[in-house]
Every structure is written in C-alpha cells, then in structure tokens.
Amino acid sequence: MKNKLFCDIVAVLSVFMIITGCASNLNNVSSEDATSISAASFAQTRIGVCIYQLNDNFMSLFSRELVRYLISLGFSKENIIVYGSSNNQATQLAQVEELVNKKVDAMIVNPVNPSIVHTITDMAVESGIPLVYINREPSADEEYSWEELDLNVTYVGCDARQSGIYQGELLADLGLDKLDINKDGAIQYFMIEGAPENIDAEYRTYYSVSTLTNAGFEMDCVLDEMGNWDMATAKLITEKGLALNDIPEVILCNNDAMALGAIEAVKEVDLVPGRDVFIVGVDALPEALEEVRSGGLVGTVFNDYICQSHSAADAAIRYISGEKNEHYIGCEYVKVSAGNVDEILAETNASSESE
C-alpha cells in the first residue's frame, strides 16, 4: 500500500513526465516462485473466476491466458470455474455466491463496477476464501481496509494513469505541424470513454489530454461520450460527430475496441486514419496491432494481459498455499508505436500459439 501511495503522488505531481523502464514481462514468475509452484500439485484445487463480460475483447484474451496458465501449473480444467457476468452486477453477485457455496479454494474477480466490491469482499472473507481482484481497481478506501484488517484480498492490475500518459505521448510525438491539420493552432478531438464509474476510463480520459496540454498543445474537445468499451457503440458515436461536420484531428479512445469502431466510421466518410484523423487506443488487441503496423492507428498501449493473468494466478496460489500477498500487485503498460509493434505482435502471438 505504501508503494501504491508513492505512485499516486508521483503520478499527480508529474503527469507530464515520461515513464521509463517499462517492458512487457511474459515470464513474470520469479525463479523462486516457479520452484514452489512446480513442486505443488493443484489437480484437486478449485479456482472460481468471475469476468464482467466474457465477450469483451480484452477480457477474452485475459481469461483464456489465465486458464491456460493455471492448467500449465497443474490445475485441472474442470476445476477452473469461469463465469461471465454479462456486465450485470446482480448476476455477478449471484455467481460469487454460487462459488462460495461450491467452496472453491480461491476466487479471481473482475468486478462489474466498484459499487459491488465491498459486498463481494465480505462474502469471500466470511467464507474464508482468498480473493484476487483483477483489471478494474477497487477504491483506495477498499484497498486500505484489506491492509488494516489483514485480509487475504489483493488487486492485480496496471495503473491506468500510465496508459493515458502513453496515449498522450504517442500523439505528442507526431508534433503540432502534423496534428494541427486545419492550422488553427488547436487540436480538435473526440473523446470516446469506456464506462461511467470506471477508474480506468476516468484516468485514461484525463491523463491523455493533460499530457498533451502539458506538452504545449491547445486541446479543443468537440465531442465526449461513453462508448462502454464497445466497438459498435464507438462507431455510432463517431458517425454522429462526423455527421455534424465536426471533423476531429484526433480521436482518443479508452480502449482498442472503440478505436477500431472509430476507424471504421472515419473510413466510411472517405477520411484516411493516420492522415486525416489520428486515432489512439489501449489494450494492443491483435486487430489494433495490425492497424498500428499499417498506419491506421497512431499507436496503442499494451495492457499486458499475460503479465496480469499470470500474476493473478500466482497471487491466488500463494494464498492457497498459506502465504501472503501485497494488497496491490502492479504490472506495467507498454507504449506501442510503429517502432515496436512487430515485437509486441511476436510476444502476443507466442502466447496464443502455446494454448
């Protein structure tokens, strides 16, 4: 928690600073962890997994890699219980209750929204089931209570501020002459946000723009709407904005699915992404990486589902083995541009080929 607090302070005071030393970590388990893990047998151990929505592009990659990794460590597939909650909090609470009744040995939960985290935590703690939250970070107060009460609860994920900063940097690196297509001295932009009450969406929205502002760009927002992480919704939002003759120079999307939707809408009105409109996303989905390679997407930010899923599994295993975890386990984002897209493609392809 102290490390997390330190990171919070640095991020707020130094939003415009370049974050360095970030690299994808496909083999995030230390040699010491790997030794203890390989020595154990988990064939009879049961893990319950709740994902807010399984057809979400990123969470689909995450959950597949999580299952693959757990099986590689000795878990049997039938003892890895994966539920999709259809983005419905009542459904997710019922699924958590079912996992509690099944007496699983640990739970890994991607919460539908922060408002139900406390209830899920209470259900797990009262039943003595260790709990690992992933991807959607609970509130600072919630995380503080885990530490104060010494609960077997932790969060594994990346700091979304970093992803927003990287989006801003990807655009800033192009320079004003290129971004300011209409030469009015300001950058007109669309912002397509993820979802209400989602801290990742809030941070990516704020820090992407503030990074550009701190770099000396005048930013002029002509549209800001919620795309709910969805490609089709983002396409409709972009179409609506373009129909009003609000031609943006930049479209900032909180994730790649929405960036891909924006690209489709831009192409339909005979604008060329990467020339007439500059678009960025987050996640490094395979389709988005191909767009970076072809120039349709300025860049994306690798939301390292491999590192995160492995770290979540390792944390659950430590709890099952009677060990403790830090209450915040961080992973790093990786900025992806034309310069390193082939490297990221190779890493993600290697993971999918191992399934």
KEFIVEX-897141 format. One record per residue (C-alpha): x, y, z; residue number from 1. Coordinates in Angstrom, 2 decimals. Example, Ala and Ser with C-alpha at 12.3 -4.5 7.8 and 13.67 -1.06 7.14 Angstrom:
2
       x       y       z   i
   12.30   -4.50    7.80   1
   13.67   -1.06    7.14   2
// end
This chain:
355
       x       y       z   i
    0.00    0.00    0.00   1
    2.90    2.35    0.72   2
    4.30    1.71   -2.75   3
    0.89    2.41   -4.25   4
    0.59    5.67   -2.34   5
    4.02    6.72   -3.56   6
    3.00    6.01   -7.16   7
   -0.18    8.03   -6.69   8
    1.80   11.06   -5.52   9
    4.31   10.82   -8.33  10
    1.58   10.49  -10.95  11
   -0.31   13.54   -9.74  12
    2.77   15.77   -9.48  13
    4.50   14.51  -12.62  14
    1.76   13.70  -15.10  15
    3.78   15.12  -17.98  16
    6.92   13.12  -17.23  17
    7.88   10.22  -19.44  18
    7.55    6.93  -17.65  19
   10.62    4.83  -18.42  20
   11.83    1.34  -17.81  21
    8.58   -0.30  -18.89  22
    8.78   -3.57  -20.74  23
    6.44   -6.45  -21.41  24
    7.04   -9.30  -18.99  25
    5.72  -12.56  -20.36  26
    7.55  -14.62  -17.75  27
    6.65  -12.68  -14.66  28
    7.05  -15.53  -12.18  29
   10.37  -15.37  -10.36  30
   12.58  -18.45  -10.30  31
   11.79  -18.87   -6.60  32
    8.04  -18.74   -7.27  33
    8.37  -21.12  -10.20  34
   10.18  -23.66   -8.00  35
    7.48  -23.64   -5.31  36
    4.70  -23.69   -7.88  37
    6.10  -26.60   -9.85  38
    6.66  -28.59   -6.67  39
    2.98  -28.40   -5.74  40
    0.06  -30.37   -7.14  41
   -3.15  -28.46   -7.80  42
   -5.15  -31.11   -9.63  43
   -7.86  -31.11   -6.92  44
   -7.72  -27.38   -6.21  45
  -10.68  -25.33   -7.40  46
  -10.44  -21.75   -8.64  47
  -13.53  -19.61   -9.30  48
  -13.24  -16.84  -11.88  49
  -15.81  -14.09  -12.48  50
  -15.35  -11.87  -15.54  51
  -17.56   -8.81  -16.01  52
  -18.23   -9.74  -19.64  53
  -16.60  -12.64  -21.46  54
  -17.19  -11.23  -24.94  55
  -15.17   -8.13  -24.07  56
  -12.14   -8.34  -26.39  57
   -9.55   -7.74  -23.70  58
  -11.15   -9.89  -21.01  59
  -11.49  -12.73  -23.51  60
   -7.72  -12.67  -24.04  61
   -7.16  -12.37  -20.30  62
   -9.42  -15.25  -19.28  63
   -8.05  -17.60  -21.96  64
   -4.48  -16.90  -20.86  65
   -5.44  -17.29  -17.18  66
   -6.95  -20.74  -17.80  67
   -4.02  -21.80  -20.00  68
   -1.51  -20.72  -17.35  69
   -3.36  -22.42  -14.47  70
   -3.52  -25.68  -16.44  71
    0.22  -25.40  -17.15  72
    0.77  -25.27  -13.37  73
   -1.17  -28.47  -12.74  74
   -4.77  -27.32  -12.26  75
   -7.36  -29.50  -13.97  76
   -9.56  -27.68  -16.46  77
  -12.78  -28.90  -14.84  78
  -11.71  -27.29  -11.54  79
  -11.28  -23.85  -13.11  80
  -14.82  -22.44  -12.98  81
  -15.19  -19.39  -15.24  82
  -18.35  -17.26  -15.21  83
  -19.24  -14.31  -17.41  84
  -21.47  -11.77  -15.71  85
  -22.92  -10.06  -18.84  86
  -21.99   -6.71  -17.30  87
  -24.75   -7.18  -14.72  88
  -23.93   -6.69  -11.06  89
  -26.83   -8.81   -9.77  90
  -25.66  -11.66  -12.00  91
  -22.12  -11.33  -10.72  92
  -23.16  -11.30   -7.07  93
  -25.20  -14.47   -7.66  94
  -22.19  -16.09   -9.33  95
  -19.91  -15.17   -6.43  96
  -22.46  -16.64   -4.03  97
  -22.51  -19.83   -6.10  98
  -18.70  -20.06   -5.97  99
  -18.84  -19.58   -2.20 100
  -21.37  -22.40   -1.95 101
  -19.12  -24.60   -4.08 102
  -16.35  -23.91   -1.53 103
  -13.75  -23.00   -4.13 104
  -10.20  -22.59   -2.82 105
   -9.76  -19.09   -4.21 106
  -11.62  -16.55   -6.36 107
  -10.36  -14.23   -9.11 108
  -12.89  -11.48   -9.82 109
  -13.13   -8.78  -12.48 110
  -15.86   -6.64  -10.87 111
  -18.75   -5.28  -12.93 112
  -18.36   -1.98  -11.10 113
  -16.73   -0.64   -7.91 114
  -20.01   -0.37   -6.02 115
  -20.27   -4.15   -5.51 116
  -16.66   -4.78   -4.48 117
  -17.30   -4.42   -0.76 118
  -20.15   -6.95   -0.92 119
  -18.01   -9.44   -2.83 120
  -15.16   -8.97   -0.36 121
  -17.48   -9.59    2.60 122
  -18.83  -12.78    1.03 123
  -15.34  -14.13    0.36 124
  -13.85  -13.15    3.72 125
  -16.77  -14.56    5.73 126
  -16.32  -17.87    3.90 127
  -12.54  -17.91    4.31 128
  -11.95  -17.83    0.56 129
   -8.92  -15.81   -0.67 130
   -9.83  -13.19   -3.24 131
   -7.87  -11.62   -6.11 132
   -9.42   -8.67   -7.95 133
   -8.25   -8.01  -11.49 134
   -8.31   -5.29  -14.15 135
  -10.87   -2.95  -12.53 136
   -9.29   -1.43   -9.47 137
  -11.40   -1.02   -6.32 138
  -11.38    2.27   -4.42 139
   -8.42    3.35   -2.31 140
  -10.60    3.07    0.83 141
  -11.45   -0.52   -0.04 142
   -7.79   -1.44   -0.58 143
   -6.83    0.31    2.65 144
   -9.32   -1.81    4.60 145
   -7.71   -5.02    3.27 146
   -4.41   -3.93    4.73 147
   -5.83   -2.65    8.00 148
   -7.78   -5.86    8.61 149
   -5.03   -8.12    7.20 150
   -7.44   -9.75    4.77 151
   -6.47  -12.32    2.13 152
   -7.55   -9.94   -0.61 153
   -5.42   -8.25   -3.25 154
   -5.69   -6.39   -6.55 155
   -3.64   -7.18   -9.66 156
   -3.54   -4.67  -12.48 157
   -1.87   -1.72  -14.16 158
   -2.07    1.93  -13.18 159
   -4.45    3.41  -15.76 160
   -2.83    6.84  -15.44 161
    0.20    5.41  -17.19 162
   -1.90    4.27  -20.16 163
   -3.42    7.75  -20.51 164
    0.01    9.35  -20.36 165
    1.27    6.97  -23.04 166
   -1.67    7.81  -25.31 167
   -0.86   11.49  -24.98 168
    2.81   10.86  -25.68 169
    2.07    8.82  -28.80 170
    0.21   11.79  -30.24 171
    2.61   14.44  -28.94 172
    5.47   12.64  -30.67 173
    3.83   13.44  -34.03 174
    4.26   17.17  -33.41 175
    1.92   20.13  -33.81 176
    2.55   20.58  -37.54 177
    1.22   17.10  -38.27 178
   -1.65   17.03  -35.74 179
   -2.97   20.52  -36.47 180
   -4.39   19.71  -39.88 181
   -6.54   22.86  -40.18 182
   -3.68   25.05  -38.90 183
   -5.79   26.95  -36.36 184
   -3.30   26.41  -33.53 185
   -5.51   23.98  -31.59 186
   -6.20   20.25  -31.74 187
   -9.87   19.42  -32.21 188
  -10.60   16.00  -30.74 189
  -13.27   13.41  -29.99 190
  -13.02   11.59  -26.65 191
  -14.70    8.17  -26.50 192
  -14.75    6.99  -22.90 193
  -15.11    3.48  -21.51 194
  -17.87    3.45  -18.91 195
  -19.27    5.54  -16.05 196
  -17.76    4.95  -12.58 197
  -14.80    3.14  -14.11 198
  -11.49    4.42  -12.75 199
   -9.55    3.24  -15.81 200
  -11.83    5.27  -18.07 201
  -11.51    8.34  -15.84 202
   -7.73    8.16  -15.70 203
   -7.23    7.46  -19.41 204
   -9.54   10.33  -20.31 205
   -7.88   12.84  -18.00 206
   -4.24   11.90  -18.41 207
   -4.24   11.53  -22.19 208
   -5.45   15.10  -22.61 209
   -3.42   16.59  -19.77 210
   -0.25   15.01  -21.17 211
   -0.84   16.81  -24.46 212
   -1.73   20.05  -22.67 213
    1.42   19.86  -20.55 214
    3.42   19.30  -23.74 215
    2.16   22.66  -25.03 216
   -0.78   21.63  -27.22 217
   -4.03   23.60  -27.09 218
   -6.80   20.99  -26.88 219
  -10.36   21.65  -28.13 220
  -12.88   18.91  -27.28 221
  -15.74   18.81  -29.79 222
  -17.29   15.52  -28.61 223
  -17.06   13.43  -25.43 224
  -19.30   10.38  -24.99 225
  -19.38    6.98  -23.33 226
  -18.68    4.10  -25.68 227
  -18.96    1.40  -22.99 228
  -15.78   -0.29  -24.26 229
  -17.77   -1.41  -27.33 230
  -16.70   -1.21  -30.98 231
  -20.19   -0.80  -32.43 232
  -21.13    1.91  -29.93 233
  -17.92    3.84  -30.65 234
  -18.60    3.61  -34.37 235
  -22.06    5.14  -33.88 236
  -20.66    7.92  -31.69 237
  -18.02    8.76  -34.29 238
  -20.57    8.67  -37.11 239
  -22.79   11.08  -35.17 240
  -19.93   13.50  -34.62 241
  -18.83   13.37  -38.24 242
  -22.41   13.91  -39.44 243
  -22.41   17.24  -37.61 244
  -19.39   18.23  -39.69 245
  -17.22   18.18  -36.62 246
  -14.14   16.70  -38.28 247
  -11.68   15.95  -35.49 248
   -7.94   15.93  -35.92 249
   -7.59   13.39  -33.11 250
   -9.83   10.66  -31.68 251
   -8.83    9.44  -28.21 252
  -10.39    6.10  -27.28 253
  -10.16    4.48  -23.85 254
   -9.65    1.06  -25.45 255
   -8.81   -0.56  -28.79 256
  -12.27   -1.96  -29.47 257
  -13.62    1.59  -29.54 258
  -10.63    2.80  -31.58 259
  -11.40    0.13  -34.18 260
  -15.01    1.34  -34.29 261
  -13.82    4.91  -34.79 262
  -11.53    3.79  -37.63 263
  -14.48    2.13  -39.41 264
  -16.61    5.28  -39.10 265
  -13.81    7.53  -40.36 266
  -13.20    5.32  -43.40 267
  -16.91    5.37  -44.30 268
  -16.76    9.13  -44.93 269
  -13.63    8.78  -47.07 270
  -11.23   10.08  -44.44 271
   -7.93    8.26  -44.06 272
   -6.98    7.24  -40.50 273
   -3.37    8.17  -39.86 274
   -3.50   11.02  -42.38 275
   -6.79   12.93  -41.98 276
   -7.56   11.82  -38.40 277
   -5.13   10.49  -35.79 278
   -6.52    7.76  -33.50 279
   -5.12    6.03  -30.42 280
   -6.39    3.20  -28.23 281
   -5.40    0.96  -25.31 282
   -5.03   -2.84  -24.98 283
   -2.94   -3.92  -28.00 284
   -5.61   -6.24  -29.38 285
   -4.34   -8.25  -32.38 286
   -6.53   -6.24  -34.78 287
   -5.29   -2.97  -33.29 288
   -1.66   -4.03  -33.62 289
   -2.27   -4.70  -37.31 290
   -3.74   -1.18  -37.60 291
   -0.61    0.25  -35.97 292
    1.52   -1.71  -38.41 293
   -0.47   -0.39  -41.42 294
   -0.63    3.19  -40.11 295
   -4.37    3.35  -39.43 296
   -3.75    3.67  -35.70 297
   -1.08    6.05  -34.41 298
   -0.45    3.66  -31.56 299
   -1.92    1.73  -28.68 300
   -0.88    0.77  -25.17 301
   -0.22   -2.89  -24.38 302
   -2.44   -3.77  -21.45 303
   -0.31   -6.78  -20.63 304
   -2.92   -9.48  -20.10 305
   -0.17  -12.10  -19.97 306
    1.65  -10.49  -17.05 307
   -1.63   -9.66  -15.30 308
   -3.22  -13.09  -15.66 309
   -0.06  -14.85  -14.52 310
    0.31  -12.50  -11.56 311
   -3.33  -13.05  -10.56 312
   -2.89  -16.82  -10.69 313
    0.36  -16.64   -8.71 314
   -1.30  -14.48   -6.06 315
   -4.19  -16.95   -5.72 316
   -1.72  -19.83   -5.42 317
    0.22  -18.06   -2.68 318
   -2.99  -17.58   -0.71 319
   -3.97  -21.24   -1.24 320
   -0.50  -22.27   -0.06 321
   -0.93  -20.29    3.17 322
    1.28  -17.39    2.13 323
    0.52  -13.67    1.99 324
    0.47  -11.13   -0.83 325
    0.89   -7.42   -1.07 326
   -2.57   -5.87   -1.31 327
   -1.65   -4.17   -4.59 328
    0.32   -6.06   -7.26 329
    1.19   -3.82  -10.17 330
    2.04   -4.57  -13.78 331
    3.40   -2.15  -16.38 332
    1.79   -0.90  -19.57 333
    3.89   -0.79  -22.74 334
    3.62    2.04  -25.27 335
    3.18    0.60  -28.78 336
    4.00    2.50  -31.96 337
    5.20    1.56  -35.43 338
    8.70    1.24  -33.97 339
    7.95   -1.72  -31.68 340
    4.66   -3.15  -32.93 341
    6.31   -6.20  -34.50 342
    7.93   -7.06  -31.17 343
    4.60   -6.87  -29.33 344
    2.89   -8.90  -32.06 345
    5.54  -11.59  -31.73 346
    5.10  -11.77  -27.95 347
    1.31  -11.98  -28.03 348
    1.36  -14.47  -30.91 349
    3.78  -16.67  -28.96 350
    1.33  -16.76  -26.06 351
   -1.68  -17.67  -28.23 352
    0.29  -20.38  -30.05 353
    1.07  -22.04  -26.72 354
   -2.62  -22.63  -25.96 355
// end
